Amino acid sequence: MDITAKIASELNIRNSQAEAAVRLIDEGNTVPFIARYRKEATGSLDDTALRLLEEKLKQYRALEQRREDVRRLIGESGNLTDEISASLDSAVTLAAIDDIYRPFRPKRRTRASVAAEAGLTPLADIMLAQAPGIDIVAESEKYISSEKGVNSSEDALRGAMDIIAERISDDPAYRGWIREYTFKNGTVVTSAKTEGDSVYSMYYDRSEPVRSIPPHRILAIDRGEKEGCLTVKIDADREYIEGWLTARLVRKQPSSSAEYVREAASDAYSRLIAPSIRNEIRGALTEAAQKSAISVFGENLRNLLMIPPVRGMTVMGFDPAYRTGCKIAVVDPLGEVLETAVVYPTPPQCRTAEAEKTLISMINRHKVDIISIGNGTASKESEIFVSDMLTRVDRKVSYIMTNEAGASVYSASELGAKEFPQFDVSLRSAVSIARRVQDPMAELVKIDPKSIGVGQYQHDMDPKALSESLSGVVESCVSAVGADLNSASVSLLSHIAGITARTAQSIYEYRTENRLFTSRSQLRKVKGIGEKAYIQCAGFLRVPESDEVLDNTAVHPESYEAAKKLLLLLGYTDADVRGGKLGDIRTRAEEKGIERLAGEIGIGVPTLADMLTELAKPGRDPRDELPKPVLRTDAMDISSLRVGMEFTGTVRNVADFGAFVDIGVHQDGLVHISKLGKGFVRRAQDAAKVGDIIRVRVLDVDVKRGRISLERVFDKRD
């Protein structure tokens, strides 16, 4: 198999692009580095395409490895023929390769192997041949042997049929056809295993085609089965399948063996093939559903990490609670903790006046701009309290409901304890909730992505596959934004392309011992960062304090000479770059001709385009171009909602079936996928992403169950 050509075809890219990407990956380059700094080689493949290519490369190489392993194993058994070798070469799936290996795979003791040991293989051959002149019953009597456990003609015939059934089951062509037929025409049937209502009630008597059942329903069914609430099976037309087998095994001329072969075919399907194929299909459905869910989780995480930071604001973190009190932490615009407190405005204490006095004093003392309220336990009561309190605050203060998922994980972690040893666990959570508004990415990278809570069924995923995917997403996001080498936390640095947790710690230690980095090139002095690691990470790190102005841009050190030549050709100086006076650099470049300019400098057009963008806005943050979070000053309750009301809300999570939107009533509403776009929407992720600010209308409210149904509203200009 030409792996590169196959990947190119599946991704709809040129062979040369795939070949270059594979070569760069094999050389040890990171995906963010390839996507940003090797565009000429890959034809500008973006991060997403490169990660998909990398995943397919691993899959197809594993397939090739399995193909060669099977070829070797069959060869070692002395059964490898040119025909089998050709079949292996043409197999395009692991299932097809394993089907070829099945007849030669060491088996546990089976009914067929017992029959073969009793010398019944020749009888099975005669039975399959179905010669018209042979009386198979009379023939079977020749094989009766009490010593071999064949005590009657019936024993001999049954043993021969067992051998035939296993041969049919081991035949790759039969098994492949039945697998494909079952997948295309089978149904997933679910029924109740327990009595009474449950979250799985919709699956108590349900049937859905295998080929079209959505991934999220597969995951729900799997969980329901695991929890003992559901019985799940794959149904297919047994009569049709057995008829198909019989037509290929039973000969047209009359034969005394025909009925026995027909019975053996039926036994092969019902006892050997069907259970195996059903398990394979269940496994394939689950694998595909998990892959889809991991993809959704990754997209949601990417969008969450890229939510724009709220800069230059003093934020009060408000971690709601009941009995133990609400934990408060005020942080300055740089994220430094100014003051902490514990107040009790919620039940059972309800000391609202005392809490209000404490918080208003803190707001005035530190000039708080925003109150960030965690959306967990007691958040509804806390939001109402804060909204009412703000009507009596002299300065302009807004509040925002912040997803606190993972805050408790961070606060109880070794990192949290190391960062804030003077605070107890709950106060660290309040700090995290405040900082998530100031810079979501910087705070969220401290938490295991699985704990952030923007996926579906994440606890049912393969932990290794989920972790690898989410780590790649975090690496891509952090690298896209970049990090200040002199102020970034160890957590943030460890997600920069080319930097490991160990080298991130080394950077921190070097920074502590030597004060500030004064240039990117100083990175080479850090323990663990060799030339290769330096090349991978340098472009993603910024050094504002450096005398080299390009050290505070995304221009890679390998392109400094080209960048300086560009500035010279366009009539700019380093002082212009440092002063941010290159707003018209692209216009000047276009006047000279982009391609001509690129050729004169000796770089590719994509690299030149990136260079122009970066020099026009040195140190730009791509998150700043996205919609800002919605800040509020008043609170509503789900019971105050009415059908037809419209709100501007924030997308909190996106699943296969729709998007969950925060409209400021504590409970997120669901915009079903059918109500998410102006027309048909195939994937919810194509119509909305985490962090989007959208207009929605209330369709239905179920106060008792805490459910809000919404539809998206579009302006005429949309």
C-alpha positions as CSV (number, residue, x, y, z in Angstrom):
1,M,0.0,0.0,0.0
2,D,1.3,3.5,-0.9
3,I,0.4,5.1,2.4
4,T,1.3,8.6,1.4
5,A,-0.8,8.4,-1.8
6,K,-3.8,7.0,0.2
7,I,-3.6,9.8,2.8
8,A,-3.4,12.4,0.1
9,S,-6.5,11.0,-1.6
10,E,-8.5,10.8,1.6
11,L,-7.5,14.3,2.7
12,N,-8.0,15.6,-0.9
13,I,-4.5,17.1,-1.0
14,R,-1.6,16.7,-3.5
15,N,0.8,13.8,-3.1
16,S,3.7,16.3,-2.7
17,Q,1.9,17.9,0.2
18,A,1.4,14.5,2.0
19,E,5.0,13.4,1.2
20,A,6.5,16.6,2.6
21,A,4.3,16.5,5.8
22,V,5.2,12.8,6.4
23,R,8.9,13.6,5.9
24,L,8.8,16.5,8.4
25,I,6.8,14.5,11.0
26,D,9.3,11.6,10.7
27,E,12.1,14.1,11.2
28,G,10.7,14.9,14.6
29,N,9.1,18.3,13.8
30,T,6.0,19.2,15.8
31,V,2.7,19.9,14.1
32,P,2.5,23.6,15.2
33,F,6.0,24.2,13.9
34,I,5.2,22.5,10.5
35,A,1.9,24.4,10.2
36,R,3.5,27.8,10.9
37,Y,7.0,27.6,9.6
38,R,7.0,25.0,6.8
39,K,4.1,26.2,4.7
40,E,6.2,26.2,1.5
41,A,6.9,22.5,1.9
42,T,3.4,21.4,2.8
43,G,1.4,23.7,0.6
44,S,0.2,25.6,3.7
45,L,-1.5,22.6,5.3
46,D,-3.0,23.9,8.5
47,D,-2.8,22.5,12.0
48,T,-6.0,20.5,11.8
49,A,-5.1,18.9,8.5
50,L,-1.7,18.0,9.8
51,R,-3.0,16.4,12.9
52,L,-5.5,14.3,10.9
53,L,-2.6,13.4,8.5
54,E,-0.5,12.4,11.5
55,E,-3.3,10.2,12.9
56,K,-3.9,8.5,9.5
57,L,-0.2,7.9,9.1
58,K,-0.1,6.1,12.5
59,Q,-3.2,4.0,11.5
60,Y,-1.9,2.9,8.1
61,R,1.5,2.1,9.5
62,A,-0.1,0.0,12.1
63,L,-2.1,-1.7,9.3
64,E,1.1,-2.4,7.4
65,Q,2.8,-3.8,10.4
66,R,-0.2,-6.1,11.0
67,R,-0.1,-7.2,7.4
68,E,3.6,-8.2,7.6
69,D,3.1,-9.9,11.0
70,V,0.3,-12.0,9.6
71,R,2.4,-12.8,6.5
72,R,5.2,-13.9,8.7
73,L,3.0,-16.0,11.0
74,I,1.3,-17.8,8.1
75,G,4.7,-18.4,6.5
76,E,6.1,-19.8,9.8
77,S,3.2,-22.3,9.8
78,G,4.2,-23.4,6.3
79,N,0.8,-22.3,4.7
80,L,1.8,-19.1,2.9
81,T,0.9,-19.3,-0.8
82,D,1.0,-16.8,-3.6
83,E,-2.8,-16.6,-3.5
84,I,-2.8,-15.8,0.3
85,S,0.0,-13.3,-0.1
86,A,-1.9,-11.5,-2.9
87,S,-5.0,-11.5,-0.7
88,L,-3.0,-9.9,2.1
89,D,-1.6,-7.3,-0.3
90,S,-5.1,-6.3,-1.4
91,A,-6.7,-6.2,2.1
92,V,-7.4,-2.6,3.2
93,T,-8.7,-3.1,6.7
94,L,-7.5,-4.8,9.9
95,A,-10.7,-6.9,9.8
96,A,-9.9,-8.1,6.3
97,I,-6.3,-9.0,7.3
98,D,-7.5,-10.9,10.4
99,D,-10.1,-12.7,8.3
100,I,-7.2,-14.1,6.1
101,Y,-5.3,-15.1,9.2
102,R,-8.3,-16.7,11.0
103,P,-7.9,-20.2,9.5
104,F,-4.2,-20.3,10.5
105,R,-4.5,-18.7,13.9
106,P,-3.9,-21.1,16.8
107,K,-7.3,-22.0,18.2
108,R,-8.5,-23.3,21.5
109,R,-10.1,-26.8,21.4
110,T,-13.4,-26.5,19.3
111,R,-16.1,-28.9,18.2
112,A,-14.5,-28.9,14.8
113,S,-11.0,-29.7,16.1
114,V,-12.4,-32.6,18.2
115,A,-14.1,-33.9,15.1
116,A,-10.9,-33.6,13.1
117,E,-9.0,-35.5,15.8
118,A,-11.6,-38.2,15.4
119,G,-10.7,-38.6,11.7
120,L,-13.9,-37.0,10.3
121,T,-12.2,-34.5,7.9
122,P,-12.5,-36.9,4.9
123,L,-16.2,-37.3,5.6
124,A,-16.6,-33.5,5.7
125,D,-14.8,-33.3,2.3
126,I,-17.2,-35.9,0.8
127,M,-20.2,-34.1,2.3
128,L,-19.1,-30.8,0.8
129,A,-18.4,-32.3,-2.6
130,Q,-22.1,-33.4,-2.7
131,A,-21.5,-36.1,-5.3
132,P,-24.9,-37.3,-6.6
133,G,-24.3,-41.0,-6.4
134,I,-23.1,-41.2,-2.7
135,D,-25.3,-42.1,0.2
136,I,-23.8,-39.9,2.9
137,V,-25.4,-41.8,5.7
138,A,-24.0,-45.1,4.5
139,E,-20.6,-43.4,4.0
140,S,-20.7,-42.0,7.5
141,E,-20.9,-45.5,9.0
142,K,-17.4,-46.2,7.9
143,Y,-16.2,-43.6,10.4
144,I,-17.8,-45.1,13.5
145,S,-15.1,-45.8,16.1
146,S,-15.8,-46.1,19.8
147,E,-12.1,-45.5,20.5
148,K,-12.3,-42.1,18.8
149,G,-15.6,-41.2,20.4
150,V,-17.7,-41.7,17.3
151,N,-20.3,-44.1,18.5
152,S,-22.9,-43.7,15.7
153,S,-23.6,-42.5,12.2
154,E,-25.2,-39.5,13.7
155,D,-22.0,-38.7,15.7
156,A,-20.0,-38.9,12.4
157,L,-22.4,-36.7,10.5
158,R,-22.6,-34.1,13.3
159,G,-18.8,-34.0,13.6
160,A,-18.4,-33.6,9.8
161,M,-20.9,-30.7,9.9
162,D,-18.9,-29.1,12.7
163,I,-15.8,-29.2,10.5
164,I,-17.8,-27.7,7.6
165,A,-19.3,-25.0,9.8
166,E,-15.8,-23.9,11.0
167,R,-14.5,-23.8,7.4
168,I,-17.4,-21.6,6.4
169,S,-16.7,-19.3,9.4
170,D,-13.0,-19.1,8.6
171,D,-13.6,-18.2,4.9
172,P,-12.6,-14.6,4.4
173,A,-15.0,-14.1,1.5
174,Y,-18.1,-15.3,3.4
175,R,-17.2,-13.5,6.6
176,G,-16.4,-10.2,4.7
177,W,-19.7,-10.3,2.8
178,I,-21.7,-11.0,6.0
179,R,-19.9,-8.2,7.9
180,E,-20.7,-5.7,5.1
181,Y,-24.3,-6.9,4.7
182,T,-24.9,-6.6,8.5
183,F,-23.4,-3.1,8.6
184,K,-25.4,-1.9,5.7
185,N,-28.7,-3.6,6.5
186,G,-28.6,-4.5,10.2
187,T,-30.3,-2.7,13.1
188,V,-29.2,-1.7,16.6
189,V,-32.1,-2.9,18.9
190,T,-32.3,-1.8,22.5
191,S,-34.7,-2.7,25.2
192,A,-35.2,-2.1,28.9
193,K,-33.4,-4.4,31.3
194,T,-34.8,-2.7,34.4
195,E,-38.3,-1.3,35.3
196,G,-39.2,2.3,35.9
197,D,-38.2,5.6,34.3
198,S,-34.6,6.5,33.8
199,V,-32.4,8.7,31.6
200,Y,-32.4,5.8,29.1
201,S,-36.2,5.6,28.7
202,M,-36.0,6.6,25.1
203,Y,-34.0,3.5,24.4
204,Y,-36.4,1.0,26.2
205,D,-37.9,-0.1,22.9
206,R,-35.9,1.3,20.0
207,S,-34.5,0.1,16.7
208,E,-32.2,2.1,14.5
209,P,-30.1,1.2,11.4
210,V,-26.5,0.4,12.1
211,R,-25.2,2.5,9.2
212,S,-26.9,5.7,10.4
213,I,-27.1,5.7,14.2
214,P,-25.5,8.9,15.5
215,P,-22.4,8.7,17.6
216,H,-23.9,10.3,20.7
217,R,-26.7,7.6,20.7
218,I,-24.1,4.8,20.5
219,L,-22.3,6.3,23.5
220,A,-25.6,6.6,25.4
221,I,-26.5,3.0,24.6
222,D,-23.1,1.8,25.7
223,R,-23.4,3.6,29.0
224,G,-26.9,2.3,29.5
225,E,-25.8,-1.2,28.9
226,K,-22.8,-0.8,31.2
227,E,-25.1,0.5,34.0
228,G,-27.4,-2.4,33.6
229,C,-30.4,-0.4,32.3
230,L,-30.4,-1.6,28.7
231,T,-30.1,-4.8,26.6
232,V,-28.4,-4.1,23.3
233,K,-28.1,-6.4,20.2
234,I,-27.4,-6.2,16.5
235,D,-30.1,-7.7,14.4
236,A,-29.8,-8.8,10.7
237,D,-32.0,-10.8,8.3
238,R,-30.9,-14.3,9.3
239,E,-33.0,-16.0,6.7
240,Y,-31.5,-13.9,3.9
241,I,-27.9,-14.4,5.1
242,E,-28.3,-18.1,5.5
243,G,-30.0,-18.3,2.1
244,W,-27.0,-16.5,0.6
245,L,-24.6,-18.9,2.1
246,T,-26.7,-21.9,1.1
247,A,-26.8,-20.7,-2.5
248,R,-23.0,-20.7,-2.6
249,L,-22.5,-24.0,-0.8
250,V,-25.4,-26.3,-1.8
251,R,-25.1,-27.6,-5.4
252,K,-28.0,-27.7,-7.8
253,Q,-27.8,-31.4,-8.6
254,P,-29.6,-33.7,-6.1
255,S,-27.4,-35.0,-3.3
256,S,-27.9,-36.9,-0.1
257,S,-25.4,-34.4,1.5
258,A,-27.2,-31.2,0.5
259,E,-29.4,-30.9,3.6
260,Y,-26.4,-31.6,5.9
261,V,-24.4,-28.8,4.2
262,R,-27.4,-26.5,4.5
263,E,-27.6,-27.2,8.2
264,A,-23.9,-26.7,8.6
265,A,-24.2,-23.3,6.9
266,S,-27.0,-22.3,9.2
267,D,-24.9,-23.4,12.2
268,A,-21.9,-21.6,11.0
269,Y,-23.8,-18.3,10.8
270,S,-25.8,-18.6,14.0
271,R,-23.1,-20.1,16.2
272,L,-19.8,-18.9,14.9
273,I,-20.1,-15.9,12.5
274,A,-23.1,-13.9,13.8
275,P,-21.9,-13.4,17.4
276,S,-18.4,-12.5,16.2
277,I,-19.6,-10.1,13.5
278,R,-22.1,-8.5,16.0
279,N,-19.3,-7.9,18.5
280,E,-17.0,-6.5,15.7
281,I,-19.7,-4.1,14.6
282,R,-20.5,-3.0,18.2
283,G,-16.8,-2.4,18.7
284,A,-16.5,-0.5,15.4
285,L,-19.5,1.6,16.3
286,T,-18.2,2.4,19.7
287,E,-14.7,3.2,18.3
288,A,-16.2,5.5,15.7
289,A,-18.5,7.2,18.3
290,Q,-15.6,7.7,20.7
291,K,-13.5,9.1,17.8
292,S,-16.3,11.5,17.0
293,A,-16.7,12.5,20.7
294,I,-13.0,13.1,21.0
295,S,-13.1,15.3,18.0
296,V,-16.0,17.2,19.4
297,F,-14.2,17.6,22.7
298,G,-11.1,18.8,20.9
299,E,-13.0,21.4,18.9
300,N,-14.8,22.6,22.1
301,L,-11.6,22.8,24.0
302,R,-9.8,24.7,21.2
303,N,-12.6,27.3,21.2
304,L,-12.7,27.5,25.0
305,L,-8.9,28.1,25.1
306,M,-9.2,30.7,22.4
307,I,-11.8,32.8,24.2
308,P,-10.4,36.4,24.3
309,P,-8.8,37.5,27.6
310,V,-10.3,40.5,29.4
311,R,-7.3,42.7,29.8
312,G,-6.5,45.5,32.2
313,M,-9.4,44.6,34.6
314,T,-9.4,43.9,38.3
315,V,-11.5,40.8,38.9
316,M,-13.2,39.4,41.9
317,G,-13.5,35.7,41.8
318,F,-16.7,34.4,43.5
319,D,-16.7,30.6,44.3
320,P,-20.3,29.9,45.4
321,A,-21.2,27.5,48.2
322,Y,-24.0,26.9,50.8
323,R,-22.9,25.8,54.3
324,T,-19.2,26.5,54.0
325,G,-19.7,30.0,52.6
326,C,-18.7,31.7,49.3
327,K,-15.0,32.1,48.8
328,I,-13.8,35.4,47.4
329,A,-10.5,36.4,45.8
330,V,-9.6,39.8,44.2
331,V,-6.9,39.7,41.6
332,D,-5.2,42.7,39.9
333,P,-4.9,43.0,36.1
334,L,-1.7,40.9,36.2
335,G,-3.4,38.1,38.1
336,E,-1.8,38.9,41.4
337,V,-4.0,38.2,44.5
338,L,-4.9,41.4,46.3
339,E,-7.3,40.1,49.0
340,T,-9.4,37.1,49.9
341,A,-12.5,36.6,52.1
342,V,-15.3,34.2,52.9
343,V,-18.9,35.5,53.0
344,Y,-22.2,33.8,53.7
345,P,-25.0,35.3,51.6
346,T,-26.5,31.9,50.7
347,P,-28.6,29.4,52.7
348,P,-28.5,28.2,55.4
349,Q,-26.8,31.3,57.0
350,C,-28.2,34.0,54.5
351,R,-26.1,36.7,56.0
352,T,-26.6,38.9,53.0
353,A,-26.2,42.3,54.7
354,E,-22.9,41.3,56.2
355,A,-21.7,39.8,52.9
356,E,-22.7,42.8,50.9
357,K,-20.9,45.2,53.2
358,T,-17.7,43.1,53.0
359,L,-17.8,42.8,49.2
360,I,-18.7,46.5,48.5
361,S,-15.8,47.5,50.7
362,M,-13.4,45.2,48.7
363,I,-14.8,46.5,45.4
364,N,-14.2,50.1,46.3
365,R,-10.8,49.4,47.9
366,H,-9.4,47.6,44.9
367,K,-11.5,49.2,42.2
368,V,-13.0,45.9,41.0
369,D,-14.3,46.0,37.4
370,I,-15.8,42.5,37.0
371,I,-17.1,39.8,39.4
372,S,-16.5,36.3,38.0
373,I,-19.1,33.9,39.5
374,G,-18.5,30.1,39.3
375,N,-21.4,28.2,37.8
376,G,-21.4,25.3,40.3
377,T,-23.3,24.7,43.5
378,A,-25.2,27.7,44.9
379,S,-24.4,29.8,41.7
380,K,-28.1,30.7,41.2
381,E,-28.5,32.2,44.6
382,S,-25.0,33.8,44.3
383,E,-25.9,35.4,41.0
384,I,-29.1,36.9,42.4
385,F,-27.2,38.2,45.4
386,V,-24.5,39.8,43.3
387,S,-26.9,41.3,40.8
388,D,-28.9,42.9,43.6
389,M,-25.7,44.1,45.3
390,L,-24.4,45.8,42.2
391,T,-27.4,48.2,42.2
392,R,-25.9,49.7,45.4
393,V,-22.3,50.0,44.2
394,D,-21.1,53.5,43.2
395,R,-18.7,52.4,40.5
396,K,-19.5,50.5,37.3
397,V,-19.1,46.8,37.9
398,S,-20.4,43.9,35.8
399,Y,-20.5,40.2,36.5
400,I,-20.0,37.1,34.4
401,M,-20.9,33.5,34.9
402,T,-17.8,31.4,34.5
403,N,-17.5,27.7,33.9
404,E,-15.7,26.5,37.0
405,A,-15.2,22.9,35.7
406,G,-11.8,21.7,36.8
407,A,-11.3,24.6,39.3
408,S,-11.5,22.2,42.2
409,V,-9.1,19.8,40.4
410,Y,-6.6,22.6,40.1
411,S,-7.0,23.9,43.7
412,A,-6.4,20.4,45.1
413,S,-3.4,19.7,42.8
414,E,0.2,19.9,43.6
415,L,0.5,22.8,41.3
416,G,-2.2,24.7,43.1
417,A,-0.6,24.1,46.4
418,K,2.8,25.2,45.1
419,E,1.4,28.4,43.6
420,F,-0.7,29.4,46.6
421,P,0.6,27.6,49.7
422,Q,-0.9,30.2,52.0
423,F,-4.5,29.6,50.8
424,D,-6.7,26.7,51.5
425,V,-8.2,24.6,48.6
426,S,-11.4,26.6,48.3
427,L,-9.7,30.0,48.1
428,R,-7.5,28.7,45.3
429,S,-10.6,27.9,43.4
430,A,-11.8,31.5,43.8
431,V,-8.5,32.7,42.4
432,S,-8.8,30.3,39.4
433,I,-12.4,31.5,38.7
434,A,-11.1,35.1,38.6
435,R,-8.1,34.4,36.4
436,R,-10.2,32.4,33.9
437,V,-11.8,35.7,32.9
438,Q,-8.5,37.6,32.6
439,D,-6.8,34.9,30.5
440,P,-8.7,31.7,30.0
441,M,-5.8,29.9,28.3
442,A,-3.2,30.7,30.9
443,E,-5.5,29.4,33.7
444,L,-7.0,26.4,31.9
445,V,-3.6,24.9,30.8
446,K,-3.1,24.1,34.5
447,I,-5.9,21.6,34.5
448,D,-6.2,18.2,32.9
449,P,-8.3,18.9,29.8
450,K,-10.6,16.0,30.6
451,S,-11.7,17.9,33.7
452,I,-12.7,21.1,31.9
453,G,-16.1,19.7,30.9
454,V,-16.7,20.7,27.3
455,G,-17.2,17.3,25.9
456,Q,-19.8,14.5,25.8
457,Y,-19.3,11.2,27.5
458,Q,-15.6,12.0,28.1
459,H,-15.4,9.5,31.0
460,D,-16.4,6.7,28.6
461,M,-13.5,7.5,26.2
462,D,-10.3,5.5,25.7
463,P,-8.1,7.5,28.2
464,K,-4.9,7.3,26.0
465,A,-6.6,8.4,22.8
466,L,-8.5,11.2,24.6
467,S,-5.4,12.4,26.3
468,E,-3.3,12.4,23.1
469,S,-5.9,14.3,21.2
470,L,-6.5,17.0,23.9
471,S,-2.8,17.5,24.5
472,G,-2.4,18.2,20.8
473,V,-5.2,20.7,20.9
474,V,-3.7,22.5,23.9
475,E,-0.3,22.5,22.2
476,S,-1.7,24.0,19.0
477,C,-3.7,26.7,20.9
478,V,-0.8,27.8,23.1
479,S,1.6,27.8,20.2
480,A,-0.8,29.9,18.1
481,V,-1.0,32.5,20.8
482,G,2.6,32.3,21.9
483,A,4.0,32.9,25.4
484,D,6.1,35.6,27.1
485,L,9.3,33.8,27.9
486,N,9.8,36.0,31.0
487,S,6.3,35.7,32.6
488,A,4.7,32.5,31.3
489,S,4.0,29.9,33.9
490,V,5.6,26.5,33.8
491,S,2.2,25.0,32.8
492,L,1.9,27.4,29.9
493,L,5.5,26.9,28.7
494,S,5.1,23.1,28.9
495,H,2.5,23.2,26.1
496,I,4.6,25.2,23.7
497,A,5.7,23.1,20.7
498,G,9.1,21.6,21.3
499,I,9.0,22.1,25.1
500,T,8.4,19.3,27.6
501,A,7.4,19.6,31.2
502,R,11.0,19.0,32.2
503,T,12.4,21.7,29.9
504,A,9.6,24.1,31.0
505,Q,10.8,23.7,34.6
506,S,14.4,24.3,33.4
507,I,13.3,27.5,31.8
508,Y,11.7,28.6,35.0
509,E,14.7,27.8,37.0
510,Y,17.0,29.5,34.6
511,R,14.7,32.6,34.7
512,T,14.8,32.6,38.5
513,E,18.6,32.3,38.7
514,N,19.4,34.8,35.9
515,R,16.5,37.2,36.2
516,L,15.0,38.0,32.8
517,F,15.8,36.5,29.4
518,T,17.2,39.3,27.3
519,S,17.0,37.4,23.9
520,R,15.5,34.3,22.4
521,S,19.0,32.9,21.7
522,Q,19.5,32.6,25.5
523,L,17.2,29.6,25.3
524,R,20.1,27.6,24.0
525,K,21.7,28.0,27.5
526,V,18.8,26.3,29.2
527,K,19.4,22.7,30.3
528,G,17.6,20.3,28.0
529,I,17.1,22.6,25.1
530,G,19.3,21.6,22.3
531,E,19.4,23.0,18.8
532,K,16.4,20.9,17.6
533,A,14.2,21.9,20.5
534,Y,15.2,25.5,20.1
535,I,14.2,25.5,16.4
536,Q,10.8,24.0,17.3
537,C,9.9,26.4,20.1
538,A,11.7,29.7,19.4
539,G,9.1,31.2,17.1
540,F,6.3,30.7,19.7
541,L,8.1,32.5,22.5
542,R,8.3,36.3,22.9
543,V,11.0,38.4,24.7
544,P,9.7,42.0,24.9
545,E,12.8,43.0,26.8
546,S,15.2,41.9,24.0
547,D,17.2,44.4,22.0
548,E,16.3,42.4,19.0
549,V,12.9,43.7,18.1
550,L,12.0,40.5,16.2
551,D,12.3,38.5,19.4
552,N,8.9,39.9,20.3
553,T,7.2,38.7,17.2
554,A,6.2,35.4,15.7
555,V,8.9,35.7,13.1
556,H,11.2,32.7,13.5
557,P,14.9,33.3,14.2
558,E,15.8,31.4,11.0
559,S,14.0,34.2,9.1
560,Y,15.5,37.2,10.8
561,E,17.8,37.9,8.0
562,A,14.9,37.8,5.5
563,A,12.7,40.0,7.8
564,K,15.5,42.6,8.1
565,K,15.9,42.6,4.3
566,L,12.2,43.1,3.9
567,L,12.1,46.0,6.3
568,L,15.1,47.6,4.4
569,L,13.4,47.1,1.0
570,L,10.2,48.7,2.2
571,G,11.9,51.6,4.0
572,Y,11.4,50.7,7.6
573,T,13.6,50.6,10.6
574,D,13.7,48.5,13.9
575,A,12.4,51.6,15.6
576,D,9.4,51.6,13.4
577,V,8.7,48.0,14.3
578,R,9.1,48.7,18.0
579,G,6.9,51.7,17.8
580,G,4.2,49.8,16.0
581,K,4.4,52.1,12.9
582,L,4.1,49.4,10.2
583,G,0.3,49.5,9.7
584,D,0.8,50.1,6.0
585,I,3.5,47.5,5.4
586,R,1.2,45.1,3.4
587,T,0.2,48.0,1.1
588,R,3.8,48.9,0.4
589,A,4.6,45.2,-0.2
590,E,1.7,44.8,-2.6
591,E,2.8,47.9,-4.5
592,K,6.2,46.2,-5.1
593,G,4.5,42.9,-5.9
594,I,4.3,40.1,-3.3
595,E,5.8,37.4,-5.5
596,R,8.6,39.6,-6.8
597,L,9.4,40.7,-3.2
598,A,9.4,37.1,-1.9
599,G,11.8,36.1,-4.7
600,E,14.1,39.0,-4.0
601,I,14.2,38.2,-0.3
602,G,14.6,34.5,-0.9
603,I,11.5,33.2,0.9
604,G,8.2,31.7,-0.1
605,V,5.0,33.7,-0.5
606,P,3.3,32.1,2.5
607,T,6.2,32.9,4.8
608,L,6.2,36.5,3.5
609,A,2.5,36.8,4.1
610,D,2.9,35.7,7.7
611,M,5.8,38.0,8.1
612,L,3.8,41.0,6.9
613,T,0.9,40.2,9.2
614,E,3.2,39.9,12.2
615,L,5.3,43.0,11.5
616,A,2.1,45.0,11.1
617,K,1.0,44.0,14.6
618,P,4.0,42.8,16.5
619,G,3.1,40.4,19.3
620,R,-0.6,40.3,18.2
621,D,-2.9,37.9,20.0
622,P,-5.2,36.1,17.6
623,R,-7.8,35.8,20.4
624,D,-8.3,39.5,20.4
625,E,-10.1,39.2,17.0
626,L,-12.8,37.0,18.5
627,P,-16.1,38.1,20.2
628,K,-15.7,39.3,23.8
629,P,-17.4,37.5,26.7
630,V,-20.9,38.7,27.6
631,L,-20.9,40.7,30.9
632,R,-24.1,41.2,32.9
633,T,-25.5,43.5,35.5
634,D,-28.9,41.8,36.3
635,A,-30.0,38.2,37.0
636,M,-33.0,36.2,35.8
637,D,-34.5,32.9,36.9
638,I,-35.7,30.0,34.8
639,S,-39.2,30.5,36.2
640,S,-39.2,34.0,34.7
641,L,-38.7,32.8,31.2
642,R,-41.5,32.9,28.7
643,V,-41.8,31.4,25.2
644,G,-40.8,33.9,22.6
645,M,-38.2,35.8,24.8
646,E,-35.0,36.6,23.0
647,F,-31.5,36.7,24.6
648,T,-27.9,37.2,23.7
649,G,-26.1,34.1,25.0
650,T,-22.7,32.4,25.2
651,V,-22.2,28.9,23.8
652,R,-20.9,26.9,26.7
653,N,-20.7,23.4,25.1
654,V,-21.4,21.8,21.7
655,A,-22.4,18.2,21.3
656,D,-23.4,16.2,18.2
657,F,-27.1,17.0,18.8
658,G,-26.8,20.7,19.4
659,A,-25.3,23.6,21.5
660,F,-25.8,24.5,25.1
661,V,-26.2,28.3,25.6
662,D,-25.9,30.4,28.7
663,I,-28.6,33.0,28.6
664,G,-28.1,34.2,32.2
665,V,-30.6,32.1,34.1
666,H,-28.2,29.6,35.7
667,Q,-29.4,26.7,33.6
668,D,-28.0,26.5,30.1
669,G,-30.6,26.1,27.3
670,L,-30.3,23.7,24.4
671,V,-30.4,24.8,20.8
672,H,-31.1,21.5,19.0
673,I,-29.1,21.0,15.8
674,S,-32.3,21.4,13.8
675,K,-32.6,24.9,15.2
676,L,-29.0,25.9,15.0
677,G,-28.6,27.1,11.4
678,K,-30.6,28.9,8.8
679,G,-30.8,25.7,6.8
680,F,-29.8,22.1,7.2
681,V,-26.9,21.6,9.6
682,R,-24.9,18.3,9.3
683,R,-22.6,19.0,12.2
684,A,-23.4,21.2,15.2
685,Q,-19.7,22.2,15.3
686,D,-20.1,23.8,11.9
687,A,-22.8,26.2,13.1
688,A,-21.6,27.1,16.6
689,K,-18.5,26.8,18.7
690,V,-17.7,27.2,22.4
691,G,-17.4,30.9,23.2
692,D,-19.6,32.1,20.4
693,I,-22.0,35.0,21.2
694,I,-25.3,34.2,19.6
695,R,-28.9,35.5,19.6
696,V,-31.5,32.9,20.7
697,R,-35.3,32.7,21.3
698,V,-37.0,30.6,24.0
699,L,-39.1,27.8,22.5
700,D,-40.1,25.8,25.6
701,V,-39.3,25.9,29.3
702,D,-39.7,22.9,31.7
703,V,-39.1,24.4,35.1
704,K,-39.6,21.1,37.0
705,R,-36.9,19.3,35.0
706,G,-34.7,22.4,34.6
707,R,-34.8,22.3,30.8
708,I,-34.8,25.2,28.3
709,S,-35.3,24.7,24.6
710,L,-34.0,27.4,22.4
711,E,-33.7,28.3,18.7
712,R,-31.1,30.5,17.1
713,V,-32.2,33.9,15.8
714,F,-30.5,35.4,12.8
715,D,-30.4,39.1,11.8
716,K,-31.5,39.9,8.3
717,R,-28.0,40.6,7.4
718,D,-26.8,37.2,8.5
